[in-house]
């Protein structure tokens, strides 16, 4: 994907099954193609986003707007819901007292345990290339 027409770039852990399934879910719902999806392991990421420390990218997904605004973790999820056409109605739920705090705690727990929660051999990654097939 080129980054010209996109309004946002989502930087995620490309080695995490939960993250990759989430990206697939976002891709299917981003009808306006507003979100560029990049694993932080992509060599272009540090060059394009030098202001984001590697440790931040390893800790949580990063959503970067074209104007430079940045959200991470649960706040990025909140912003993503506001961007996805059919999911915009869910974004105001984060304004309910306590929801942001709970969402952030849940996000941090899942992120810190993502290697044990669906990233093992028992959980194949979506769109993972086969080792017997060479890229085009």
LOMITI-491849 format. One line per 3 residues: number of its first residue (from 1); their letters; for each residue z, x, y of N, C-alpha, C. Coordinates in steps of 0.02 Angstrom, whole numbers. Atoms other than C-alpha are relative to their C-alpha. Example, Ala and Ser with C-alpha at 12.3 -4.5 7.8 and 13.67 -1.06 7.14 Angstrom:
1> AS> 0 45 -59 390 615 -225 0 45 60; -3 -42 -59 357 684 -53 37 -39 55
This chain:
1> XXX> 0 42 -60 0 0 0 0 44 62; -3 -35 -64 -37 62 174 57 -29 40; -56 25 -39 101 46 300 -21 -27 68
4> XXX> 24 27 -63 -8 -15 444 21 -72 14; -13 70 -16 8 -205 431 71 -23 -14; -67 22 20 186 -210 365 48 1 59
7> XXX> -52 6 -51 329 -264 476 63 37 -22; -59 -32 28 462 -190 361 -20 47 -57; 6 -43 59 480 -51 233 67 -4 -36
10> XXX> -60 1 42 604 -73 91 -1 63 -43; -8 -61 38 664 91 17 53 -14 -53; -43 19 55 742 70 -154 0 55 -53
13> XXX> -4 -48 55 789 167 -312 -52 -18 -52; 55 13 47 629 174 -414 17 15 -72; -20 -14 69 724 233 -568 50 -51 -26
16> XXX> -50 51 18 839 81 -572 -36 -65 -21; 30 61 25 788 -68 -678 16 -61 42; -19 57 -42 885 -191 -571 -40 2 65
19> XXX> 37 -8 -63 802 -122 -414 -74 -17 -10; 71 13 12 629 -128 -491 -13 -74 -13; 8 72 10 653 -307 -549 7 -37 66
22> XXX> -9 30 -67 714 -352 -374 -63 9 42; 61 -14 -37 560 -270 -299 -57 -45 -25; 52 45 28 448 -369 -417 11 -71 26
25> XXX> -17 67 -26 538 -529 -362 -21 -5 73; 18 0 -71 513 -483 -178 -76 -2 7; 73 -4 -3 329 -439 -206 -31 -69 -13
28> XXX> 27 66 17 298 -610 -285 12 -51 55; -17 48 -52 377 -699 -136 -21 21 70; 22 -25 -65 310 -593 6 -73 -19 11
31> XXX> 68 27 -6 158 -703 32 -38 28 60; 32 -26 -61 124 -631 205 -7 76 -3; 4 -72 9 136 -452 138 29 38 60
34> XXX> -34 -30 -57 258 -405 275 43 60 -21; -48 -50 22 361 -287 167 -36 53 -42; 24 -57 39 304 -115 109 58 20 -46
37> XXX> -52 -15 49 399 -67 -49 -9 72 -23; 4 -71 17 437 118 -76 63 23 -37; -59 -30 32 551 203 -202 20 62 41
40> XXX> -21 -58 -39 657 335 -116 -22 66 -33; 24 -59 34 590 457 -246 -71 19 21; 67 -14 -24 417 447 -165 4 59 49
43> XXX> -3 -59 -43 384 617 -83 -14 -15 74; 14 17 -70 322 530 76 60 -28 37; -57 34 -32 489 444 108 38 47 47
46> XXX> -37 -43 -46 585 594 180 -40 19 62; 43 -16 -57 437 636 291 -5 -58 49; 7 60 -42 418 458 356 66 -24 29
49> XXX> -65 25 -22 604 422 371 52 56 1; -46 -57 -1 690 587 414 70 -18 26; -64 21 -28 829 493 503 47 -32 -52
52> XXX> -42 30 52 891 416 339 21 55 -49; -23 -51 48 999 536 239 -14 -21 -72; 12 12 71 957 551 54 58 -37 -31
55> XXX> -59 32 29 1135 500 13 3 -75 15; 3 72 -17 1110 333 104 -49 -35 -45; 50 31 43 953 299 3 24 -5 -72
58> XXX> -27 1 68 1042 342 -159 54 -53 -8; -56 46 2 1188 229 -115 -22 -74 3; 19 70 -11 1095 71 -61 -72 -4 24
61> XXX> 67 11 -25 925 -2 -25 2 2 76; 7 -6 -72 865 28 152 -60 -42 21; 54 40 -28 762 -97 250 -11 24 71
64> XXX> 15 -28 -66 675 -22 401 -54 -43 33; 49 39 -38 586 -128 532 -48 48 36; 50 -40 -35 431 -65 619 28 30 65
67> XXX> -29 -24 -63 534 -48 780 57 50 -11; -51 -50 15 657 69 690 68 -29 -19; -63 30 21 798 -56 659 8 10 -75
70> XXX> -12 -13 71 880 -24 491 61 -37 -25; -55 34 35 989 -122 370 6 31 -68; -7 -26 68 1063 -66 206 43 -47 -41
73> XXX> -41 39 46 1137 -147 53 -7 -75 9; 0 73 -7 1187 -329 71 -30 -23 65; 31 19 -64 1135 -331 253 -76 3 -5
76> XXX> 72 -2 12 960 -280 197 -22 -62 -38; 17 60 38 961 -423 71 0 -61 46; -2 55 -49 1011 -543 211 -63 -1 42
79> XXX> 60 -5 -41 868 -483 320 -62 -17 -41; 57 16 43 746 -493 174 -7 -75 -10; 4 73 8 791 -675 145 -29 -33 63
82> XXX> 26 28 -63 755 -710 329 -74 12 8; 71 -18 -5 583 -628 310 -43 -39 -49; 40 33 52 526 -713 150 -7 -75 16
85> XXX> 12 68 -24 446 -880 197 41 -56 -32; -35 56 33 523 -995 67 74 13 -8; -71 -18 9 692 -907 69 37 4 66
88> XXX> -32 -3 -67 727 -912 257 59 -48 6; -55 49 -4 837 -1064 231 65 28 -28; -61 -29 30 959 -957 129 34 51 46
91> XXX> -28 -52 -43 984 -824 264 62 -23 39; -60 21 -39 1107 -929 369 64 -3 -41; -60 0 41 1226 -933 220 44 61 14
94> XXX> -38 -61 -16 1277 -756 271 43 -8 62; -40 13 -60 1348 -829 432 64 -38 -16; -61 34 21 1478 -928 335 56 52 -4
97> XXX> -54 -49 0 1645 -841 362 16 27 -71; -17 -33 62 1680 -716 224 -58 17 -46; 57 -10 45 1508 -722 142 -27 71 6
100> XXX> 26 -68 -8 1447 -557 216 47 50 -34; -48 -47 30 1606 -469 160 -4 -3 -76; 6 7 73 1593 -538 -17 -67 28 -24
103> XXX> 66 -25 20 1406 -501 -25 -1 76 1; -1 -73 -4 1437 -322 30 40 30 -58; -40 -25 56 1573 -297 -101 -38 -6 -66
106> XXX> 39 11 62 1464 -371 -239 -57 51 -2; 56 -47 -2 1316 -265 -183 24 70 -17; -25 -68 13 1419 -104 -181 19 9 -72
109> XXX> -20 -5 70 1489 -141 -354 -62 5 -45; 61 -2 41 1318 -178 -429 -37 66 11; 36 -63 -15 1239 -27 -341 35 59 -34
112> XXX> -35 -57 30 1374 91 -402 1 -3 -76; 2 8 73 1359 23 -580 -70 -14 -27; 68 20 20 1170 -3 -585 -26 39 -60
115> XXX> 23 -38 58 1144 134 -714 25 -30 -65; -28 33 60 1254 37 -836 -21 -73 -5; 17 72 -2 1191 -136 -785 -76 -10 -5
118> XXX> 71 15 8 1016 -146 -853 -48 57 9; 46 -56 -8 947 27 -836 -1 44 -63; -1 -39 62 973 85 -1015 -64 -10 -40
121> XXX> 58 5 44 849 100 -1157 -12 -72 -23; 6 70 22 883 -82 -1204 -34 -43 52; 25 40 -56 813 -139 -1036 -63 33 28
124> XXX> 61 -31 -25 630 -93 -1008 -12 -16 73; 15 10 -70 577 -71 -829 -66 -37 8; 64 35 -10 444 -191 -765 -51 49 30
127> XXX> 56 -40 -26 275 -112 -728 7 74 -14; -6 -71 17 331 52 -805 -63 23 -36; 61 -23 33 176 152 -851 14 25 -70
130> XXX> -6 -25 68 151 189 -1034 -13 74 -1; 10 -73 2 165 372 -1078 -66 19 -31; 64 -16 32 3 360 -1177 -59 -18 45
133> XXX> 54 19 -45 -97 294 -1030 2 45 61; 2 -43 -60 -152 413 -894 -17 -43 60; 14 39 -61 -156 350 -714 -73 6 20
136> X> 70 0 -22 -324 304 -638 -13 51 54
